[in-house]
Amino acid sequence: MTDNELLLAISSMLDEKLDEKLDREIGALRSEIKSDISEVKQDIAEVKQDIAEIKQDIAEVKHDVLLLKLDNENNIIPRLKTIEACYVSTYDRYKNSVEGYEAMQEDIKLLKQVVSDHSEKLQKIS
C-alpha cells in the first residue's frame, strides 16, 4: 500500500467516524429541539386556555356592568330624584316658615303674659 492509499484509507475512516459523531450530535440536538417545541406548544395551549377564560370573565363583567347601568338608570336614579325633590320641598317649606317662628315665639310670650295677667285679675274678682 502506498502512502497515498494509506492516507486515503485513514481519511475515509476519519470521515466515517466524523459522520457518525455528527449524526449522533445532530440526532441529539434534533431530539432536544423536538422536546422544546413540544413544551412550547403545550405552553401556548395553556396560554390560549387562560386567554379564553379571561375573555369569558370579561364578558361576564361587561354583562354585570350593563345590568348595573340599567338598574341605575331605571331604578336608583329616579328614586334618588324623588328623595331629593322631597327633601328640597321640605327644606323650602321650613326655610320660608322659619322667619315666622320668631314672630310666633314673641306672640306666644305676649299671650302667656296676657293670660297670666287676666288669670290674676279674674282671681281677684272672684
N, CA, C and O atoms as a Tinker XYZ file with bonds, in Angstrom:
   504  protein
     1  N      0.841000   -1.169000    0.000000    73     2
     2  CA     0.000000    0.000000    0.000000    64     1     3
     3  C      0.885000    1.230000    0.000000    63     2     4     5
     4  O      1.884000    1.323000    0.713000    81     3
     5  N      0.484000    2.134000   -0.804000    73     3     6
     6  CA     1.272000    3.344000   -0.927000    64     5     7
     7  C      0.838000    4.330000    0.146000    63     6     8     9
     8  O     -0.202000    4.175000    0.788000    81     7
     9  N      1.645000    5.317000    0.312000    73     7    10
    10  CA     1.327000    6.356000    1.310000    64     9    11
    11  C      0.004000    7.041000    0.961000    63    10    12    13
    12  O     -0.809000    7.348000    1.833000    81    11
    13  N     -0.176000    7.261000   -0.289000    73    11    14
    14  CA    -1.390000    7.923000   -0.740000    64    13    15
    15  C     -2.611000    7.074000   -0.409000    63    14    16    17
    16  O     -3.615000    7.586000    0.086000    81    15
    17  N     -2.524000    5.807000   -0.676000    73    15    18
    18  CA    -3.630000    4.917000   -0.392000    64    17    19
    19  C     -3.880000    4.844000    1.107000    63    18    20    21
    20  O     -5.019000    4.799000    1.570000    81    19
    21  N     -2.802000    4.833000    1.834000    73    19    22
    22  CA    -2.902000    4.799000    3.280000    64    21    23
    23  C     -3.575000    6.072000    3.807000    63    22    24    25
    24  O     -4.439000    6.021000    4.682000    81    23
    25  N     -3.166000    7.181000    3.265000    73    23    26
    26  CA    -3.780000    8.454000    3.677000    64    25    27
    27  C     -5.266000    8.481000    3.306000    63    26    28    29
    28  O     -6.095000    8.968000    4.074000    81    27
    29  N     -5.584000    7.969000    2.155000    73    27    30
    30  CA    -6.988000    7.930000    1.729000    64    29    31
    31  C     -7.798000    7.020000    2.648000    63    30    32    33
    32  O     -8.942000    7.334000    2.977000    81    31
    33  N     -7.225000    5.911000    3.059000    73    31    34
    34  CA    -7.926000    4.992000    3.949000    64    33    35
    35  C     -8.144000    5.640000    5.311000    63    34    36    37
    36  O     -9.223000    5.549000    5.897000    81    35
    37  N     -7.094000    6.298000    5.802000    73    35    38
    38  CA    -7.216000    6.987000    7.109000    64    37    39
    39  C     -8.259000    8.099000    7.007000    63    38    40    41
    40  O     -9.084000    8.278000    7.902000    81    39
    41  N     -8.207000    8.830000    5.918000    73    39    42
    42  CA    -9.150000    9.917000    5.704000    64    41    43
    43  C    -10.572000    9.375000    5.644000    63    42    44    45
    44  O    -11.498000    9.963000    6.203000    81    43
    45  N    -10.729000    8.265000    4.969000    73    43    46
    46  CA   -12.049000    7.655000    4.846000    64    45    47
    47  C    -12.554000    7.193000    6.206000    63    46    48    49
    48  O    -13.729000    7.372000    6.526000    81    47
    49  N    -11.681000    6.605000    7.002000    73    47    50
    50  CA   -12.063000    6.159000    8.337000    64    49    51
    51  C    -12.418000    7.354000    9.223000    63    50    52    53
    52  O    -13.397000    7.311000    9.969000    81    51
    53  N    -11.625000    8.407000    9.138000    73    51    54
    54  CA   -11.921000    9.614000    9.935000    64    53    55
    55  C    -13.245000   10.235000    9.501000    63    54    56    57
    56  O    -14.032000   10.693000   10.330000    81    55
    57  N    -13.480000   10.242000    8.178000    73    55    58
    58  CA   -14.738000   10.794000    7.670000    64    57    59
    59  C    -15.925000   10.004000    8.197000    63    58    60    61
    60  O    -16.941000   10.578000    8.591000    81    59
    61  N    -15.786000    8.670000    8.200000    73    59    62
    62  CA   -16.868000    7.834000    8.706000    64    61    63
    63  C    -17.106000    8.093000   10.180000    63    62    64    65
    64  O    -18.252000    8.226000   10.612000    81    63
    65  N    -16.021000    8.168000   10.967000    73    63    66
    66  CA   -16.148000    8.445000   12.403000    64    65    67
    67  C    -16.776000    9.820000   12.628000    63    66    68    69
    68  O    -17.650000    9.993000   13.478000    81    67
    69  N    -16.308000   10.794000   11.843000    73    67    70
    70  CA   -16.829000   12.156000   11.977000    64    69    71
    71  C    -18.301000   12.196000   11.592000    63    70    72    73
    72  O    -19.104000   12.846000   12.261000    81    71
    73  N    -18.657000   11.498000   10.511000    73    71    74
    74  CA   -20.062000   11.455000   10.096000    64    73    75
    75  C    -20.931000   10.813000   11.168000    63    74    76    77
    76  O    -22.025000   11.297000   11.460000    81    75
    77  N    -20.444000    9.721000   11.754000    73    75    78
    78  CA   -21.187000    9.047000   12.813000    64    77    79
    79  C    -21.375000    9.983000   14.010000    63    78    80    81
    80  O    -22.464000   10.090000   14.574000    81    79
    81  N    -20.288000   10.652000   14.377000    73    79    82
    82  CA   -20.360000   11.568000   15.521000    64    81    83
    83  C    -21.315000   12.722000   15.226000    63    82    84    85
    84  O    -22.122000   13.095000   16.077000    81    83
    85  N    -21.224000   13.284000   14.029000    73    83    86
    86  CA   -22.122000   14.384000   13.646000    64    85    87
    87  C    -23.569000   13.909000   13.626000    63    86    88    89
    88  O    -24.469000   14.611000   14.086000    81    87
    89  N    -23.787000   12.699000   13.084000    73    87    90
    90  CA   -25.150000   12.160000   13.053000    64    89    91
    91  C    -25.708000   12.010000   14.472000    63    90    92    93
    92  O    -26.867000   12.339000   14.723000    81    91
    93  N    -24.874000   11.508000   15.405000    73    91    94
    94  CA   -25.319000   11.353000   16.793000    64    93    95
    95  C    -25.635000   12.712000   17.411000    63    94    96    97
    96  O    -26.673000   12.884000   18.051000    81    95
    97  N    -24.729000   13.683000   17.216000    73    95    98
    98  CA   -24.945000   15.012000   17.814000    64    97    99
    99  C    -26.146000   15.710000   17.194000    63    98   100   101
   100  O    -26.951000   16.322000   17.896000    81    99
   101  N    -26.260000   15.611000   15.871000    73    99   102
   102  CA   -27.414000   16.233000   15.212000    64   101   103
   103  C    -28.693000   15.545000   15.660000    63   102   104   105
   104  O    -29.706000   16.206000   15.885000    81   103
   105  N    -28.656000   14.232000   15.790000    73   103   106
   106  CA   -29.831000   13.491000   16.273000    64   105   107
   107  C    -30.217000   13.927000   17.682000    63   106   108   109
   108  O    -31.396000   14.107000   17.985000    81   107
   109  N    -29.207000   14.096000   18.543000    73   107   110
   110  CA   -29.480000   14.540000   19.917000    64   109   111
   111  C    -30.055000   15.950000   19.913000    63   110   112   113
   112  O    -31.008000   16.244000   20.634000    81   111
   113  N    -29.465000   16.822000   19.091000    73   111   114
   114  CA   -29.981000   18.193000   19.001000    64   113   115
   115  C    -31.404000   18.206000   18.456000    63   114   116   117
   116  O    -32.264000   18.938000   18.945000    81   115
   117  N    -31.635000   17.392000   17.443000    73   115   118
   118  CA   -32.960000   17.304000   16.840000    64   117   119
   119  C    -33.966000   16.829000   17.892000    63   118   120   121
   120  O    -35.084000   17.340000   17.958000    81   119
   121  N    -33.580000   15.881000   18.688000    73   119   122
   122  CA   -34.446000   15.361000   19.746000    64   121   123
   123  C    -34.732000   16.443000   20.788000    63   122   124   125
   124  O    -35.869000   16.591000   21.236000    81   123
   125  N    -33.702000   17.196000   21.171000    73   123   126
   126  CA   -33.888000   18.302000   22.136000    64   125   127
   127  C    -34.815000   19.361000   21.566000    63   126   128   129
   128  O    -35.695000   19.871000   22.259000    81   127
   129  N    -34.608000   19.687000   20.289000    73   127   130
   130  CA   -35.439000   20.723000   19.653000    64   129   131
   131  C    -36.889000   20.262000   19.609000    63   130   132   133
   132  O    -37.799000   21.044000   19.884000    81   131
   133  N    -37.112000   18.981000   19.259000    73   131   134
   134  CA   -38.478000   18.460000   19.233000    64   133   135
   135  C    -39.105000   18.536000   20.621000    63   134   136   137
   136  O    -40.278000   18.886000   20.756000    81   135
   137  N    -38.341000   18.215000   21.632000    73   135   138
   138  CA   -38.842000   18.274000   23.007000    64   137   139
   139  C    -39.182000   19.714000   23.388000    63   138   140   141
   140  O    -40.228000   19.982000   23.977000    81   139
   141  N    -38.282000   20.634000   23.041000    73   139   142
   142  CA   -38.525000   22.049000   23.344000    64   141   143
   143  C    -39.765000   22.558000   22.609000    63   142   144   145
   144  O    -40.581000   23.283000   23.178000    81   143
   145  N    -39.896000   22.172000   21.344000    73   143   146
   146  CA   -41.063000   22.602000   20.564000    64   145   147
   147  C    -42.334000   22.036000   21.182000    63   146   148   149
   148  O    -43.358000   22.717000   21.237000    81   147
   149  N    -42.271000   20.806000   21.641000    73   147   150
   150  CA   -43.426000   20.193000   22.291000    64   149   151
   151  C    -43.808000   20.968000   23.552000    63   150   152   153
   152  O    -44.988000   21.216000   23.799000    81   151
   153  N    -42.810000   21.346000   24.343000    73   151   154
   154  CA   -43.073000   22.127000   25.558000    64   153   155
   155  C    -43.671000   23.489000   25.207000    63   154   156   157
   156  O    -44.602000   23.953000   25.866000    81   155
   157  N    -43.131000   24.126000   24.166000    73   155   158
   158  CA   -43.635000   25.443000   23.746000    64   157   159
   159  C    -45.086000   25.316000   23.279000    63   158   160   161
   160  O    -45.918000   26.169000   23.588000    81   159
   161  N    -45.385000   24.250000   22.536000    73   159   162
   162  CA   -46.761000   24.040000   22.093000    64   161   163
   163  C    -47.691000   23.856000   23.287000    63   162   164   165
   164  O    -48.806000   24.377000   23.296000    81   163
   165  N    -47.236000   23.123000   24.282000    73   163   166
   166  CA   -48.043000   22.910000   25.480000    64   165   167
   167  C    -48.259000   24.235000   26.217000    63   166   168   169
   168  O    -49.367000   24.526000   26.668000    81   167
   169  N    -47.191000   25.036000   26.335000    73   167   170
   170  CA   -47.317000   26.343000   26.990000    64   169   171
   171  C    -48.287000   27.242000   26.231000    63   170   172   173
   172  O    -49.097000   27.945000   26.836000    81   171
   173  N    -48.200000   27.215000   24.913000    73   171   174
   174  CA   -49.104000   28.040000   24.098000    64   173   175
   175  C    -50.548000   27.583000   24.298000    63   174   176   177
   176  O    -51.458000   28.407000   24.389000    81   175
   177  N    -50.751000   26.269000   24.366000    73   175   178
   178  CA   -52.105000   25.756000   24.598000    64   177   179
   179  C    -52.640000   26.240000   25.946000    63   178   180   181
   180  O    -53.811000   26.604000   26.054000    81   179
   181  N    -51.785000   26.247000   26.972000    73   179   182
   182  CA   -52.200000   26.723000   28.293000    64   181   183
   183  C    -52.525000   28.211000   28.257000    63   182   184   185
   184  O    -53.504000   28.655000   28.857000    81   183
   185  N    -51.693000   28.982000   27.547000    73   183   186
   186  CA   -51.934000   30.432000   27.437000    64   185   187
   187  C    -53.245000   30.679000   26.700000    63   186   188   189
   188  O    -54.015000   31.560000   27.080000    81   187
   189  N    -53.502000   29.900000   25.643000    73   187   190
   190  CA   -54.767000   30.056000   24.922000    64   189   191
   191  C    -55.948000   29.756000   25.841000    63   190   192   193
   192  O    -56.965000   30.447000   25.796000    81   191
   193  N    -55.814000   28.735000   26.663000    73   191   194
   194  CA   -56.883000   28.396000   27.610000    64   193   195
   195  C    -57.089000   29.540000   28.614000    63   194   196   197
   196  O    -58.221000   29.921000   28.911000    81   195
   197  N    -55.987000   30.077000   29.126000    73   195   198
   198  CA   -56.083000   31.206000   30.063000    64   197   199
   199  C    -56.748000   32.404000   29.402000    63   198   200   201
   200  O    -57.584000   33.069000   30.014000    81   199
   201  N    -56.384000   32.678000   28.164000    73   199   202
   202  CA   -56.971000   33.813000   27.446000    64   201   203
   203  C    -58.461000   33.585000   27.241000    63   202   204   205
   204  O    -59.254000   34.518000   27.367000    81   203
   205  N    -58.848000   32.353000   26.926000    73   203   206
   206  CA   -60.271000   32.049000   26.760000    64   205   207
   207  C    -61.024000   32.293000   28.064000    63   206   208   209
   208  O    -62.126000   32.842000   28.053000    81   207
   209  N    -60.437000   31.890000   29.180000    73   207   210
   210  CA   -61.079000   32.110000   30.484000    64   209   211
   211  C    -61.177000   33.601000   30.791000    63   210   212   213
   212  O    -62.193000   34.068000   31.306000    81   211
   213  N    -60.125000   34.341000   30.475000    73   211   214
   214  CA   -60.143000   35.792000   30.715000    64   213   215
   215  C    -61.210000   36.455000   29.851000    63   214   216   217
   216  O    -61.927000   37.342000   30.314000    81   215
   217  N    -61.313000   36.022000   28.594000    73   215   218
   218  CA   -62.353000   36.578000   27.721000    64   217   219
   219  C    -63.735000   36.298000   28.294000    63   218   220   221
   220  O    -64.610000   37.164000   28.261000    81   219
   221  N    -63.935000   35.102000   28.814000    73   219   222
   222  CA   -65.223000   34.749000   29.418000    64   221   223
   223  C    -65.499000   35.631000   30.641000    63   222   224   225
   224  O    -66.611000   36.128000   30.823000    81   223
   225  N    -64.473000   35.815000   31.473000    73   223   226
   226  CA   -64.630000   36.668000   32.657000    64   225   227
   227  C    -64.962000   38.101000   32.250000    63   226   228   229
   228  O    -65.825000   38.736000   32.857000    81   227
   229  N    -64.287000   38.604000   31.237000    73   227   230
   230  CA   -64.543000   39.982000   30.771000    64   229   231
   231  C    -65.966000   40.096000   30.247000    63   230   232   233
   232  O    -66.648000   41.089000   30.504000    81   231
   233  N    -66.418000   39.082000   29.511000    73   231   234
   234  CA   -67.791000   39.110000   29.002000    64   233   235
   235  C    -68.789000   39.154000   30.162000    63   234   236   237
   236  O    -69.779000   39.884000   30.100000    81   235
   237  N    -68.534000   38.374000   31.220000    73   235   238
   238  CA   -69.418000   38.380000   32.380000    64   237   239
   239  C    -69.397000   39.728000   33.085000    63   238   240   241
   240  O    -70.438000   40.231000   33.506000    81   239
   241  N    -68.219000   40.308000   33.212000    73   239   242
   242  CA   -68.112000   41.624000   33.860000    64   241   243
   243  C    -68.843000   42.682000   33.036000    63   242   244   245
   244  O    -69.536000   43.535000   33.589000    81   243
   245  N    -68.687000   42.624000   31.709000    73   243   246
   246  CA   -69.401000   43.574000   30.851000    64   245   247
   247  C    -70.908000   43.427000   31.027000    63   246   248   249
   248  O    -71.632000   44.421000   31.088000    81   247
   249  N    -71.372000   42.194000   31.108000    73   247   250
   250  CA   -72.803000   41.957000   31.296000    64   249   251
   251  C    -73.267000   42.519000   32.639000    63   250   252   253
   252  O    -74.308000   43.171000   32.721000    81   251
   253  N    -72.493000   42.261000   33.684000    73   251   254
   254  CA   -72.847000   42.767000   35.008000    64   253   255
   255  C    -72.857000   44.299000   35.034000    63   254   256   257
   256  O    -73.739000   44.907000   35.641000    81   255
   257  N    -71.884000   44.913000   34.379000    73   255   258
   258  CA   -71.828000   46.382000   34.326000    64   257   259
   259  C    -73.051000   46.916000   33.589000    63   258   260   261
   260  O    -73.638000   47.918000   33.998000    81   259
   261  N    -73.432000   46.254000   32.510000    73   259   262
   262  CA   -74.625000   46.674000   31.769000    64   261   263
   263  C    -75.860000   46.598000   32.663000    63   262   264   265
   264  O    -76.687000   47.510000   32.668000    81   263
   265  N    -75.981000   45.500000   33.423000    73   263   266
   266  CA   -77.122000   45.366000   34.334000    64   265   267
   267  C    -77.116000   46.464000   35.396000    63   266   268   269
   268  O    -78.163000   47.017000   35.732000    81   267
   269  N    -75.930000   46.775000   35.922000    73   267   270
   270  CA   -75.836000   47.847000   36.923000    64   269   271
   271  C    -76.224000   49.196000   36.325000    63   270   272   273
   272  O    -76.927000   49.985000   36.957000    81   271
   273  N    -75.766000   49.454000   35.113000    73   271   274
   274  CA   -76.119000   50.719000   34.455000    64   273   275
   275  C    -77.628000   50.816000   34.260000    63   274   276   277
   276  O    -78.234000   51.853000   34.530000    81   275
   277  N    -78.222000   49.730000   33.791000    73   275   278
   278  CA   -79.673000   49.742000   33.580000    64   277   279
   279  C    -80.423000   49.915000   34.900000    63   278   280   281
   280  O    -81.411000   50.647000   34.966000    81   279
   281  N    -79.953000   49.244000   35.945000    73   279   282
   282  CA   -80.589000   49.385000   37.256000    64   281   283
   283  C    -80.466000   50.818000   37.764000    63   282   284   285
   284  O    -81.420000   51.382000   38.299000    81   283
   285  N    -79.283000   51.398000   37.591000    73   283   286
   286  CA   -79.094000   52.803000   37.992000    64   285   287
   287  C    -80.052000   53.703000   37.238000    63   286   288   289
   288  O    -80.717000   54.557000   37.823000    81   287
   289  N    -80.114000   53.501000   35.933000    73   287   290
   290  CA   -80.929000   54.366000   35.088000    64   289   291
   291  C    -82.423000   54.207000   35.369000    63   290   292   293
   292  O    -83.163000   55.190000   35.396000    81   291
   293  N    -82.858000   52.967000   35.577000    73   291   294
   294  CA   -84.297000   52.708000   35.704000    64   293   295
   295  C    -84.815000   52.744000   37.138000    63   294   296   297
   296  O    -85.991000   53.038000   37.355000    81   295
   297  N    -83.972000   52.454000   38.112000    73   295   298
   298  CA   -84.465000   52.361000   39.490000    64   297   299
   299  C    -83.832000   53.381000   40.428000    63   298   300   301
   300  O    -84.529000   54.181000   41.052000    81   299
   301  N    -82.523000   53.345000   40.521000    73   299   302
   302  CA   -81.841000   54.123000   41.550000    64   301   303
   303  C    -81.926000   55.619000   41.288000    63   302   304   305
   304  O    -82.282000   56.382000   42.186000    81   303
   305  N    -81.606000   56.050000   40.074000    73   303   306
   306  CA   -81.612000   57.496000   39.785000    64   305   307
   307  C    -83.009000   58.093000   39.948000    63   306   308   309
   308  O    -83.141000   59.143000   40.577000    81   307
   309  N    -84.073000   57.458000   39.397000    73   307   310
   310  CA   -85.408000   58.043000   39.638000    64   309   311
   311  C    -85.769000   58.115000   41.125000    63   310   312   313
   312  O    -86.374000   59.090000   41.571000    81   311
   313  N    -85.398000   57.086000   41.887000    73   311   314
   314  CA   -85.693000   57.121000   43.321000    64   313   315
   315  C    -84.914000   58.221000   44.024000    63   314   316   317
   316  O    -85.448000   58.921000   44.884000    81   315
   317  N    -83.650000   58.368000   43.653000    73   315   318
   318  CA   -82.849000   59.446000   44.251000    64   317   319
   319  C    -83.439000   60.812000   43.906000    63   318   320   321
   320  O    -83.447000   61.717000   44.741000    81   319
   321  N    -83.927000   60.958000   42.687000    73   319   322
   322  CA   -84.534000   62.239000   42.300000    64   321   323
   323  C    -85.801000   62.495000   43.115000    63   322   324   325
   324  O    -86.079000   63.633000   43.495000    81   323
   325  N    -86.562000   61.442000   43.381000    73   323   326
   326  CA   -87.770000   61.595000   44.200000    64   325   327
   327  C    -87.396000   62.000000   45.624000    63   326   328   329
   328  O    -87.990000   62.912000   46.199000    81   327
   329  N    -86.411000   61.312000   46.178000    73   327   330
   330  CA   -85.952000   61.646000   47.536000    64   329   331
   331  C    -85.422000   63.077000   47.570000    63   330   332   333
   332  O    -85.723000   63.829000   48.498000    81   331
   333  N    -84.647000   63.450000   46.579000    73   331   334
   334  CA   -84.105000   64.805000   46.519000    64   333   335
   335  C    -85.231000   65.831000   46.447000    63   334   336   337
   336  O    -85.203000   66.840000   47.152000    81   335
   337  N    -86.220000   65.574000   45.595000    73   335   338
   338  CA   -87.341000   66.514000   45.459000    64   337   339
   339  C    -88.082000   66.657000   46.784000    63   338   340   341
   340  O    -88.498000   67.754000   47.159000    81   339
   341  N    -88.242000   65.541000   47.487000    73   339   342
   342  CA   -88.923000   65.579000   48.786000    64   341   343
   343  C    -88.132000   66.430000   49.780000    63   342   344   345
   344  O    -88.700000   67.277000   50.469000    81   343
   345  N    -86.843000   66.205000   49.849000    73   343   346
   346  CA   -86.014000   66.968000   50.778000    64   345   347
   347  C    -85.963000   68.448000   50.400000    63   346   348   349
   348  O    -86.009000   69.318000   51.270000    81   347
   349  N    -85.868000   68.726000   49.121000    73   347   350
   350  CA   -85.798000   70.127000   48.691000    64   349   351
   351  C    -87.100000   70.846000   49.017000    63   350   352   353
   352  O    -87.086000   71.976000   49.504000    81   351
   353  N    -88.237000   70.181000   48.743000    73   351   354
   354  CA   -89.511000   70.854000   49.045000    64   353   355
   355  C    -89.682000   71.046000   50.545000    63   354   356   357
   356  O    -90.173000   72.088000   50.980000    81   355
   357  N    -89.284000   70.059000   51.342000    73   355   358
   358  CA   -89.359000   70.194000   52.796000    64   357   359
   359  C    -88.451000   71.321000   53.269000    63   358   360   361
   360  O    -88.837000   72.121000   54.121000    81   359
   361  N    -87.249000   71.380000   52.717000    73   359   362
   362  CA   -86.313000   72.445000   53.078000    64   361   363
   363  C    -86.916000   73.809000   52.742000    63   362   364   365
   364  O    -86.856000   74.733000   53.552000    81   363
   365  N    -87.489000   73.930000   51.560000    73   363   366
   366  CA   -88.078000   75.218000   51.161000    64   365   367
   367  C    -89.210000   75.615000   52.108000    63   366   368   369
   368  O    -89.335000   76.779000   52.490000    81   367
   369  N    -90.042000   74.619000   52.484000    73   367   370
   370  CA   -91.136000   74.924000   53.405000    64   369   371
   371  C    -90.613000   75.427000   54.742000    63   370   372   373
   372  O    -91.079000   76.441000   55.263000    81   371
   373  N    -89.645000   74.709000   55.288000    73   371   374
   374  CA   -89.112000   75.112000   56.587000    64   373   375
   375  C    -88.328000   76.408000   56.490000    63   374   376   377
   376  O    -88.377000   77.229000   57.407000    81   375
   377  N    -87.619000   76.603000   55.416000    73   375   378
   378  CA   -86.844000   77.835000   55.241000    64   377   379
   379  C    -87.781000   79.044000   55.236000    63   378   380   381
   380  O    -87.493000   80.068000   55.856000    81   379
   381  N    -88.894000   78.913000   54.534000    73   379   382
   382  CA   -89.827000   80.032000   54.444000    64   381   383
   383  C    -90.575000   80.257000   55.761000    63   382   384   385
   384  O    -90.938000   81.390000   56.077000    81   383
   385  N    -90.808000   79.194000   56.528000    73   383   386
   386  CA   -91.572000   79.366000   57.754000    64   385   387
   387  C    -90.702000   79.695000   58.965000    63   386   388   389
   388  O    -91.241000   80.059000   60.010000    81   387
   389  N    -89.406000   79.583000   58.867000    73   387   390
   390  CA   -88.517000   79.875000   59.992000    64   389   391
   391  C    -88.653000   81.341000   60.410000    63   390   392   393
   392  O    -88.617000   81.672000   61.595000    81   391
   393  N    -88.808000   82.191000   59.429000    73   391   394
   394  CA   -88.940000   83.625000   59.758000    64   393   395
   395  C    -90.168000   83.869000   60.638000    63   394   396   397
   396  O    -90.155000   84.741000   61.507000    81   395
   397  N    -91.231000   83.087000   60.405000    73   395   398
   398  CA   -92.448000   83.255000   61.199000    64   397   399
   399  C    -92.317000   82.678000   62.596000    63   398   400   401
   400  O    -93.064000   83.078000   63.489000    81   399
   401  N    -91.394000   81.752000   62.818000    73   399   402
   402  CA   -91.228000   81.143000   64.141000    64   401   403
   403  C    -90.846000   82.168000   65.197000    63   402   404   405
   404  O    -91.376000   82.148000   66.308000    81   403
   405  N    -89.947000   83.046000   64.862000    73   403   406
   406  CA   -89.535000   84.054000   65.853000    64   405   407
   407  C    -90.703000   84.960000   66.219000    63   406   408   409
   408  O    -90.901000   85.299000   67.386000    81   407
   409  N    -91.474000   85.344000   65.206000    73   407   410
   410  CA   -92.644000   86.193000   65.487000    64   409   411
   411  C    -93.655000   85.433000   66.340000    63   410   412   413
   412  O    -94.250000   85.999000   67.257000    81   411
   413  N    -93.851000   84.129000   66.031000    73   411   414
   414  CA   -94.787000   83.327000   66.824000    64   413   415
   415  C    -94.304000   83.203000   68.268000    63   414   416   417
   416  O    -95.112000   83.253000   69.196000    81   415
   417  N    -93.020000   83.044000   68.463000    73   415   418
   418  CA   -92.493000   82.927000   69.819000    64   417   419
   419  C    -92.763000   84.211000   70.604000    63   418   420   421
   420  O    -93.138000   84.162000   71.776000    81   419
   421  N    -92.573000   85.332000   69.965000    73   419   422
   422  CA   -92.849000   86.605000   70.638000    64   421   423
   423  C    -94.347000   86.720000   70.956000    63   422   424   425
   424  O    -94.738000   87.155000   72.039000    81   423
   425  N    -95.173000   86.313000   69.975000    73   423   426
   426  CA   -96.625000   86.359000   70.212000    64   425   427
   427  C    -97.025000   85.435000   71.356000    63   426   428   429
   428  O    -97.860000   85.791000   72.187000    81   427
   429  N    -96.415000   84.226000   71.396000    73   427   430
   430  CA   -96.740000   83.262000   72.457000    64   429   431
   431  C    -96.318000   83.824000   73.817000    63   430   432   433
   432  O    -97.044000   83.679000   74.800000    81   431
   433  N    -95.151000   84.463000   73.874000    73   431   434
   434  CA   -94.718000   85.084000   75.136000    64   433   435
   435  C    -95.734000   86.130000   75.579000    63   434   436   437
   436  O    -96.132000   86.182000   76.743000    81   435
   437  N    -96.141000   86.959000   74.624000    73   435   438
   438  CA   -97.105000   88.016000   74.932000    64   437   439
   439  C    -98.426000   87.410000   75.397000    63   438   440   441
   440  O    -99.022000   87.871000   76.371000    81   439
   441  N    -98.890000   86.342000   74.671000    73   439   442
   442  CA  -100.146000   85.682000   75.067000    64   441   443
   443  C   -100.038000   85.097000   76.471000    63   442   444   445
   444  O   -100.972000   85.219000   77.264000    81   443
   445  N    -98.926000   84.472000   76.782000    73   443   446
   446  CA   -98.732000   83.932000   78.126000    64   445   447
   447  C    -98.815000   85.041000   79.170000    63   446   448   449
   448  O    -99.436000   84.888000   80.222000    81   447
   449  N    -98.180000   86.144000   78.851000    73   447   450
   450  CA   -98.195000   87.279000   79.778000    64   449   451
   451  C    -99.625000   87.779000   79.987000    63   450   452   453
   452  O   -100.062000   88.010000   81.114000    81   451
   453  N   -100.345000   87.941000   78.866000    73   451   454
   454  CA  -101.724000   88.459000   78.951000    64   453   455
   455  C   -102.608000   87.463000   79.692000    63   454   456   457
   456  O   -103.402000   87.857000   80.546000    81   455
   457  N   -102.478000   86.170000   79.370000    73   455   458
   458  CA  -103.293000   85.153000   80.040000    64   457   459
   459  C   -102.971000   85.147000   81.531000    63   458   460   461
   460  O   -103.871000   85.043000   82.365000    81   459
   461  N   -101.709000   85.255000   81.856000    73   459   462
   462  CA  -101.320000   85.277000   83.258000    64   461   463
   463  C   -101.913000   86.498000   83.956000    63   462   464   465
   464  O   -102.426000   86.394000   85.070000    81   463
   465  N   -101.840000   87.652000   83.299000    73   463   466
   466  CA  -102.416000   88.868000   83.881000    64   465   467
   467  C   -103.931000   88.731000   84.061000    63   466   468   469
   468  O   -104.485000   89.080000   85.103000    81   467
   469  N   -104.576000   88.218000   83.025000    73   467   470
   470  CA  -106.036000   88.058000   83.099000    64   469   471
   471  C   -106.423000   87.050000   84.178000    63   470   472   473
   472  O   -107.422000   87.222000   84.877000    81   471
   473  N   -105.607000   85.985000   84.302000    73   471   474
   474  CA  -105.891000   84.989000   85.350000    64   473   475
   475  C   -105.804000   85.636000   86.720000    63   474   476   477
   476  O   -106.636000   85.364000   87.586000    81   475
   477  N   -104.804000   86.495000   86.931000    73   475   478
   478  CA  -104.667000   87.178000   88.219000    64   477   479
   479  C   -105.865000   88.096000   88.476000    63   478   480   481
   480  O   -106.392000   88.148000   89.587000    81   479
   481  N   -106.284000   88.815000   87.440000    73   479   482
   482  CA  -107.419000   89.737000   87.575000    64   481   483
   483  C   -108.693000   88.962000   87.872000    63   482   484   485
   484  O   -109.500000   89.362000   88.711000    81   483
   485  N   -108.862000   87.840000   87.166000    73   483   486
   486  CA  -110.070000   87.028000   87.427000    64   485   487
   487  C   -110.023000   86.438000   88.844000    63   486   488   489
   488  O   -111.061000   86.315000   89.495000    81   487
   489  N   -108.860000   86.083000   89.310000    73   487   490
   490  CA  -108.734000   85.561000   90.676000    64   489   491
   491  C   -109.124000   86.625000   91.698000    63   490   492   493
   492  O   -109.750000   86.333000   92.717000    81   491
   493  N   -108.742000   87.856000   91.404000    73   491   494
   494  CA  -109.054000   88.935000   92.324000    64   493   495
   495  C   -110.546000   89.239000   92.328000    63   494   496   497
   496  O   -111.131000   89.558000   93.362000    81   495
   497  N   -111.141000   89.133000   91.158000    73   495   498
   498  CA  -112.566000   89.435000   91.033000    64   497   499
   499  C   -113.397000   88.352000   91.706000    63   498   500   501
   500  O   -114.420000   88.672000   92.312000    81   499
   501  N   -113.025000   87.157000   91.631000    73   499   502
   502  CA  -113.864000   86.117000   92.179000    64   501   503
   503  C   -113.604000   85.887000   93.599000    63   502   504
   504  O   -114.240000   85.030000   94.212000    81   503
